[in-house]
């Protein structure tokens, strides 16, 4: 076993995160053919996303506690291997219940990875560069999500909806093996501080920046989690405009939508995600709450772009989809950097795990099936209007947190000095 350099660790974790989001969005890309194959409702297929999130969020605190006490690379390797195998098994599902169970297993694997990877990166890189580092790490969200739509749409058009799930298994198992070959390099605690009592996760209840950041991320996660799951079906519904369409034509149109949406997502994410982190790092010396301000302004811009999207016809609506995605990805690096900067190293994995539990329990654990429920009885446009309000609320939480960030960062710097 070897201890990787910070940059090689970032590269490996970025690759893993890439396949993490490829796997998630393959399901969204083939929601329509899955619904047709198993003869279920939008409410039911929406619950596939919810089932994954439920297992992910419930088990994250357990793995977060382990991540503060044992080898993080071991947990990451096990998690990646498990979710890769479960994803492949999703393509083998012969019943809707089996598919639901496999999505739960994917969530178990990701729970071992979600809180430990950012905590590991926080140990490897200094506070001055974390905005950029987390932006590079989370650039996997738009790129991986886009590739998930593209791979899922292409595999469905070429073979069937099952094929996309099979394609992610070999690279996932390789990344799991590479993780297991590494060992941790945790930041040593200063000798003078060894006798000090270890911080407790309950201290997060008094951490204003942590609480407001988590509230903002919860609102955003509710909105973006549901929208990401339903966007291909929403565009299909809008472009089809109620007209009858034979199955082959519908399949071809959905593949085209997946490809175009995936392309817009990857371009918006590649531009906005690193830009948000760089801007947060550069503004930090002048504005103590820079990471909050960058995140909040981006989410409020996304809110207005999303409202315009709902009333704008296609193909012009594609421009607003791009603007909304660009603004949403702008906050990814800064909002996660806040979590790293205001939590003690000794409980950082648990802090990320608690954040994961809250933002998903109150966020996208409910939004996919709630949007599906409203879409079933009204329309996805109506559901999206209701959801867009959460973007505005999340942005206001982040703006409110700006005045606390500098002081909360200073407390952590002082505690480890």
C-alpha positions as CSV (number, residue, x, y, z in Angstrom):
1,X,0.0,0.0,0.0
2,X,1.2,3.5,-0.8
3,X,0.4,7.1,0.4
4,X,-0.7,9.1,-2.7
5,X,0.4,12.7,-3.3
6,X,-2.3,15.3,-2.8
7,X,-2.7,15.8,-6.5
8,X,-2.9,12.1,-7.3
9,X,-5.4,11.6,-4.6
10,X,-7.5,14.4,-6.0
11,X,-7.3,12.9,-9.5
12,X,-8.4,9.5,-8.2
13,X,-11.2,10.9,-6.1
14,X,-12.3,13.1,-9.1
15,X,-12.5,10.0,-11.3
16,X,-14.5,8.1,-8.7
17,X,-16.9,11.1,-8.3
18,X,-17.3,11.2,-12.0
19,X,-18.6,7.6,-12.2
20,X,-20.7,8.3,-9.1
21,X,-22.8,10.9,-11.0
22,X,-22.7,8.9,-14.3
23,X,-24.4,6.1,-12.5
24,X,-27.0,8.4,-10.9
25,X,-28.1,10.1,-14.1
26,X,-28.2,6.9,-16.3
27,X,-31.3,6.1,-14.3
28,X,-32.8,9.6,-15.1
29,X,-31.9,9.2,-18.8
30,X,-33.9,6.0,-19.1
31,X,-36.8,6.8,-16.8
32,X,-39.3,6.8,-19.6
33,X,-38.4,3.3,-21.1
34,X,-38.2,1.9,-17.5
35,X,-41.7,3.2,-16.9
36,X,-43.0,1.7,-20.1
37,X,-41.2,-1.7,-19.5
38,X,-42.6,-2.2,-16.0
39,X,-45.9,-0.5,-16.7
40,X,-45.7,1.8,-13.7
41,X,-46.5,5.4,-13.0
42,X,-44.3,8.5,-12.8
43,X,-44.8,8.4,-9.0
44,X,-43.3,4.9,-9.0
45,X,-40.2,5.6,-11.1
46,X,-39.7,8.8,-9.1
47,X,-39.4,6.6,-6.1
48,X,-36.4,4.9,-7.6
49,X,-34.5,8.1,-7.1
50,X,-35.9,8.5,-3.6
51,X,-35.0,4.9,-2.6
52,X,-31.4,5.5,-3.6
53,X,-31.3,8.8,-1.6
54,X,-32.9,7.2,1.5
55,X,-30.3,4.5,1.8
56,X,-27.5,7.0,1.0
57,X,-28.5,9.5,3.6
58,X,-29.4,7.0,6.4
59,X,-26.1,5.2,6.2
60,X,-23.9,8.3,5.6
61,X,-23.6,9.2,9.4
62,X,-22.5,5.6,10.2
63,X,-19.8,5.7,7.5
64,X,-18.9,9.3,8.5
65,X,-18.1,8.1,12.1
66,X,-16.0,5.3,10.7
67,X,-14.3,7.8,8.4
68,X,-13.1,9.8,11.4
69,X,-11.7,6.6,13.0
70,X,-10.4,4.2,10.4
71,X,-8.9,4.1,6.9
72,X,-10.8,6.4,4.5
73,X,-9.3,4.8,1.4
74,X,-10.6,1.4,2.7
75,X,-14.1,2.7,3.0
76,X,-13.9,4.5,-0.4
77,X,-12.7,1.3,-2.1
78,X,-15.5,-0.9,-0.5
79,X,-18.1,1.7,-1.4
80,X,-17.1,2.1,-5.0
81,X,-17.0,-1.6,-5.6
82,X,-20.4,-2.1,-4.0
83,X,-22.2,0.6,-5.9
84,X,-20.6,-0.5,-9.2
85,X,-21.8,-4.1,-8.8
86,X,-25.3,-2.9,-7.7
87,X,-25.5,-0.6,-10.8
88,X,-24.7,-3.6,-13.0
89,X,-27.4,-5.6,-11.2
90,X,-29.9,-2.8,-11.9
91,X,-29.6,-3.7,-15.6
92,X,-30.4,-7.3,-14.7
93,X,-33.6,-6.5,-12.8
94,X,-36.5,-8.6,-14.0
95,X,-39.0,-7.0,-11.7
96,X,-39.6,-3.4,-10.6
97,X,-39.0,-4.5,-6.9
98,X,-35.6,-5.9,-7.8
99,X,-34.7,-2.7,-9.6
100,X,-35.8,-0.7,-6.5
101,X,-33.6,-2.9,-4.2
102,X,-30.5,-2.5,-6.4
103,X,-30.9,1.3,-6.3
104,X,-31.0,1.0,-2.5
105,X,-27.7,-0.9,-2.7
106,X,-26.2,1.8,-4.9
107,X,-27.0,4.2,-2.1
108,X,-25.3,2.0,0.5
109,X,-22.1,2.1,-1.6
110,X,-22.2,5.8,-2.1
111,X,-22.8,6.4,1.7
112,X,-19.3,4.9,2.3
113,X,-17.8,7.4,-0.1
114,X,-19.8,10.6,0.2
115,X,-18.6,11.9,3.6
116,X,-15.1,10.4,3.6
117,X,-13.8,11.8,0.2
118,X,-14.3,15.5,1.0
119,X,-12.9,15.0,4.5
120,X,-9.8,13.3,3.0
121,X,-9.3,16.3,0.6
122,X,-9.6,18.7,3.5
123,X,-6.7,17.0,5.2
124,X,-4.6,17.1,2.1
125,X,-5.0,20.8,1.0
126,X,-4.7,24.1,2.9
127,X,-7.6,26.4,3.6
128,X,-6.4,29.0,1.1
129,X,-6.9,26.7,-1.9
130,X,-9.8,24.6,-0.8
131,X,-12.3,26.5,-3.0
132,X,-10.4,25.6,-6.1
133,X,-9.8,22.0,-4.9
134,X,-13.4,21.3,-4.1
135,X,-14.5,22.9,-7.4
136,X,-12.2,20.5,-9.3
137,X,-13.5,17.6,-7.2
138,X,-17.2,18.6,-7.7
139,X,-16.7,19.3,-11.4
140,X,-17.6,15.6,-11.6
141,X,-21.2,16.5,-10.9
142,X,-22.0,18.3,-14.2
143,X,-19.6,16.2,-16.2
144,X,-20.6,12.9,-14.7
145,X,-24.3,13.8,-14.8
146,X,-24.0,14.8,-18.5
147,X,-22.2,11.6,-19.4
148,X,-24.9,9.7,-17.5
149,X,-27.6,11.3,-19.7
150,X,-25.5,10.7,-22.9
151,X,-24.5,7.1,-22.1
152,X,-27.9,6.2,-20.9
153,X,-29.6,7.7,-23.9
154,X,-27.1,6.3,-26.4
155,X,-27.2,2.8,-24.8
156,X,-31.0,2.8,-24.8
157,X,-31.2,3.9,-28.5
158,X,-28.5,1.3,-29.5
159,X,-29.5,-1.7,-27.4
160,X,-32.0,-1.2,-24.5
161,X,-32.4,0.7,-21.3
162,X,-30.5,-2.0,-19.4
163,X,-27.2,-1.6,-21.3
164,X,-26.1,1.7,-19.7
165,X,-26.0,0.2,-16.3
166,X,-23.6,-2.5,-17.5
167,X,-21.1,-0.1,-19.0
168,X,-20.2,1.5,-15.7
169,X,-19.2,-1.7,-13.9
170,X,-15.7,-2.4,-15.2
171,X,-14.3,1.2,-14.6
172,X,-16.0,1.3,-11.2
173,X,-14.3,-1.9,-10.1
174,X,-10.9,-0.7,-11.3
175,X,-11.3,2.5,-9.3
176,X,-12.2,0.5,-6.3
177,X,-9.0,-1.5,-6.6
178,X,-6.9,1.6,-6.9
179,X,-8.5,3.0,-3.8
180,X,-7.7,-0.1,-1.8
181,X,-4.0,0.2,-2.8
182,X,-3.7,3.5,-1.0
183,X,-3.4,4.4,2.6
184,X,-4.4,7.5,4.6
185,X,-2.4,10.6,5.5
186,X,-4.4,12.3,8.2
187,X,-3.3,15.6,9.5
188,X,-1.5,15.1,12.8
189,X,-2.9,16.9,15.8
190,X,-0.4,19.3,17.5
191,X,1.2,17.8,20.7
192,X,0.0,20.7,22.8
193,X,-3.6,19.9,21.8
194,X,-3.5,16.2,22.5
195,X,-4.7,16.6,26.1
196,X,-7.7,18.8,24.9
197,X,-11.1,17.1,24.8
198,X,-12.1,16.0,21.3
199,X,-14.8,18.2,19.7
200,X,-18.2,16.7,19.6
201,X,-20.6,16.6,16.6
202,X,-23.1,18.4,18.9
203,X,-21.0,21.5,18.6
204,X,-22.2,21.9,15.0
205,X,-25.6,23.0,16.5
206,X,-23.9,26.2,17.6
207,X,-22.0,26.7,14.3
208,X,-23.9,29.4,12.5
209,X,-22.1,29.0,9.2
210,X,-22.5,25.3,9.2
211,X,-26.3,25.6,9.9
212,X,-27.0,28.2,7.3
213,X,-24.8,26.5,4.7
214,X,-26.7,23.2,5.4
215,X,-30.1,25.0,5.1
216,X,-29.1,26.6,1.8
217,X,-27.8,23.2,0.4
218,X,-31.0,21.5,1.6
219,X,-33.2,23.9,-0.4
220,X,-31.0,23.6,-3.4
221,X,-30.8,19.8,-3.2
222,X,-34.6,19.5,-3.1
223,X,-34.9,21.7,-6.2
224,X,-32.0,20.4,-8.3
225,X,-32.4,16.7,-7.3
226,X,-35.9,16.6,-8.5
227,X,-35.3,18.7,-11.6
228,X,-32.3,16.7,-12.7
229,X,-34.3,13.4,-12.4
230,X,-37.2,14.7,-14.4
231,X,-35.7,17.1,-16.9
232,X,-35.5,14.7,-19.8
233,X,-39.1,13.6,-19.3
234,X,-40.1,17.3,-18.9
235,X,-38.5,18.3,-22.1
236,X,-40.1,15.3,-23.9
237,X,-43.5,16.3,-22.5
238,X,-43.0,19.9,-23.7
239,X,-41.7,18.9,-27.2
240,X,-44.3,16.2,-27.8
241,X,-47.1,18.7,-26.8
242,X,-49.6,15.9,-26.3
243,X,-49.3,14.7,-29.9
244,X,-49.4,10.9,-30.5
245,X,-46.0,9.4,-31.3
246,X,-45.1,5.9,-32.1
247,X,-42.7,4.1,-29.7
248,X,-39.7,4.3,-32.1
249,X,-40.1,8.0,-32.7
250,X,-40.5,8.6,-29.0
251,X,-37.4,6.6,-28.2
252,X,-35.4,8.6,-30.8
253,X,-36.7,11.9,-29.5
254,X,-35.8,11.0,-25.9
255,X,-32.3,10.0,-27.1
256,X,-31.9,13.3,-28.8
257,X,-33.0,15.2,-25.6
258,X,-30.6,13.2,-23.4
259,X,-27.7,14.0,-25.7
260,X,-28.5,17.7,-25.9
261,X,-29.3,18.1,-22.2
262,X,-26.1,16.2,-21.4
263,X,-24.0,18.4,-23.7
264,X,-25.4,21.6,-22.1
265,X,-24.8,20.2,-18.7
266,X,-21.2,19.4,-19.3
267,X,-20.4,22.7,-20.8
268,X,-22.2,24.7,-18.1
269,X,-20.5,22.6,-15.4
270,X,-17.0,22.8,-16.9
271,X,-17.3,26.6,-17.0
272,X,-19.2,27.4,-13.8
273,X,-17.9,24.9,-11.3
274,X,-14.2,25.9,-11.3
275,X,-15.1,29.5,-11.8
276,X,-17.1,29.5,-8.6
277,X,-14.3,28.0,-6.6
278,X,-11.7,30.4,-8.1
279,X,-13.9,33.4,-7.5
280,X,-14.5,32.4,-3.9
281,X,-10.8,31.9,-3.2
282,X,-9.9,35.3,-4.8
283,X,-12.6,37.2,-3.0
284,X,-12.0,35.6,0.4
285,X,-9.1,37.9,1.5
286,X,-11.3,41.0,0.8
287,X,-14.7,39.6,1.8
288,X,-14.9,37.1,4.7
289,X,-18.2,35.7,3.5
290,X,-17.1,35.4,-0.1
291,X,-18.0,31.7,-0.4
292,X,-21.5,32.4,0.9
293,X,-22.0,35.4,-1.4
294,X,-20.8,33.5,-4.5
295,X,-23.2,30.6,-3.7
296,X,-26.2,32.8,-2.9
297,X,-26.0,35.0,-5.9
298,X,-25.6,32.0,-8.2
299,X,-28.7,30.3,-6.8
300,X,-30.8,33.4,-7.0
301,X,-29.8,33.9,-10.7
302,X,-30.8,30.2,-11.3
303,X,-34.2,30.9,-9.8
304,X,-35.0,33.6,-12.2
305,X,-33.6,31.7,-15.2
306,X,-35.7,28.6,-14.2
307,X,-38.9,30.7,-14.0
308,X,-38.4,32.0,-17.5
309,X,-37.6,28.5,-18.8
310,X,-41.1,27.3,-17.8
311,X,-42.8,29.9,-19.9
312,X,-40.4,29.9,-22.8
313,X,-41.1,27.6,-25.8
314,X,-38.5,25.2,-27.2
315,X,-35.9,25.5,-28.8
316,X,-35.3,28.9,-27.2
317,X,-35.9,27.3,-23.8
318,X,-32.6,25.4,-24.2
319,X,-30.7,28.7,-23.7
320,X,-32.4,29.2,-20.3
321,X,-31.6,25.6,-19.3
322,X,-28.0,26.4,-20.0
323,X,-28.1,29.7,-17.9
324,X,-29.9,28.0,-15.0
325,X,-27.4,25.1,-15.0
326,X,-24.5,27.5,-15.1
327,X,-25.8,29.5,-12.2
328,X,-26.5,26.3,-10.2
329,X,-23.1,24.8,-10.7
330,X,-21.5,28.1,-9.6
331,X,-22.1,27.3,-5.9
332,X,-20.9,23.7,-5.8
333,X,-17.2,24.3,-4.8
334,X,-17.8,27.3,-2.4
335,X,-20.7,25.7,-0.5
336,X,-18.7,22.5,0.2
337,X,-15.6,24.6,1.0
338,X,-17.6,26.3,3.8
339,X,-18.4,22.9,5.4
340,X,-14.7,22.0,5.4
341,X,-13.5,25.4,6.7
342,X,-15.8,25.7,9.7
343,X,-15.6,22.1,11.0
344,X,-12.8,20.7,13.2
345,X,-10.6,18.1,11.5
346,X,-11.4,15.4,14.1
347,X,-15.1,15.4,13.3
348,X,-15.0,16.6,9.6
349,X,-16.1,13.3,8.1
350,X,-19.1,13.2,10.5
351,X,-19.8,16.8,9.8
352,X,-20.1,16.0,6.0
353,X,-22.1,12.9,6.8
354,X,-24.6,14.9,9.0
355,X,-24.9,17.5,6.2
356,X,-25.5,14.7,3.7
357,X,-28.2,13.2,5.9
358,X,-30.0,16.5,6.3
359,X,-29.8,17.9,2.8
360,X,-31.1,14.6,1.4
361,X,-33.7,13.8,4.1
362,X,-35.3,17.2,3.6
363,X,-34.2,17.6,-0.1
364,X,-34.0,15.1,-2.9
365,X,-35.3,12.1,-0.9
366,X,-38.7,13.6,-1.4
367,X,-38.5,15.8,-4.5
368,X,-38.3,13.1,-7.3
369,X,-41.5,11.3,-6.2
370,X,-43.3,14.5,-5.2
371,X,-42.6,16.0,-8.7
372,X,-43.7,12.7,-10.2
373,X,-46.9,12.8,-8.2
374,X,-47.7,16.4,-9.2
375,X,-46.7,15.5,-12.8
376,X,-49.1,12.6,-12.8
377,X,-52.1,14.6,-11.7
378,X,-51.2,18.0,-13.2
379,X,-48.1,18.5,-15.3
380,X,-44.3,18.6,-14.8
381,X,-44.5,22.3,-15.6
382,X,-46.7,22.9,-12.5
383,X,-44.3,20.8,-10.4
384,X,-41.3,22.7,-11.6
385,X,-42.9,26.1,-10.7
386,X,-43.5,24.9,-7.2
387,X,-39.9,23.6,-6.9
388,X,-38.2,26.7,-8.3
389,X,-39.2,28.7,-5.1
390,X,-36.7,26.5,-3.2
391,X,-33.9,27.9,-5.3
392,X,-34.7,31.4,-4.1
393,X,-35.0,30.3,-0.4
394,X,-31.7,28.5,-0.6
395,X,-30.0,31.6,-2.1
396,X,-31.3,33.8,0.8
397,X,-30.0,31.4,3.4
398,X,-26.5,31.6,1.8
399,X,-26.6,35.4,1.6
400,X,-27.6,35.5,5.4
401,X,-24.6,33.3,6.2
402,X,-22.0,35.7,4.8
403,X,-21.6,37.8,7.9
404,X,-20.7,34.8,10.1
405,X,-18.2,32.9,7.9
406,X,-14.9,34.8,8.7
407,X,-15.4,34.4,12.5
408,X,-16.3,30.7,12.3
409,X,-13.3,30.0,10.1
410,X,-11.0,31.8,12.5
411,X,-12.2,29.6,15.4
412,X,-11.2,26.4,13.5
413,X,-7.8,27.9,12.5
414,X,-7.1,28.8,16.1
415,X,-8.1,25.4,17.4
416,X,-5.6,23.6,15.2
417,X,-2.8,26.1,15.5
